[in-house]
């Protein structure tokens, strides 16, 4: 497993696409977990709703969930990107 926290931090904005390509390449050989708030990372054309998890801190506990059905449908239909 490869875990990358905010891969867009401290790199030139123009290099984000190359980093996302490297992440996609890594997924061929291992499970990759990426944490990010970056629309540039989330809007990669190969990222689908099934790849996403939403992490929230609520009431002193961390919760992890899949996007809602409505969000998943909007992503599949191209109404919005994951970075939205």
SULRAWO-V182517 format. One line per field, one symbol per residue. phi: phi as a letter, one per 30 degrees, with the letter a starting at -180 (. if undefined). psi: psi as a letter, one per 20 degrees, with the letter a starting at -180 (. if undefined). A space follows every 50 residues. Layout:
phi=???
psi=???
//
This chain:
phi=.ccbchdddibdedceedddddddddddcadbcbcacddddddedcdced dcbccbcbiibccbbdeddddedddddidbcddd
psi=pppppmiipkqphiigghghghggghihirpppppqjohhghjpiiprhi iqqppqopkjqpqprqqrggggghghijhqrhi.
//
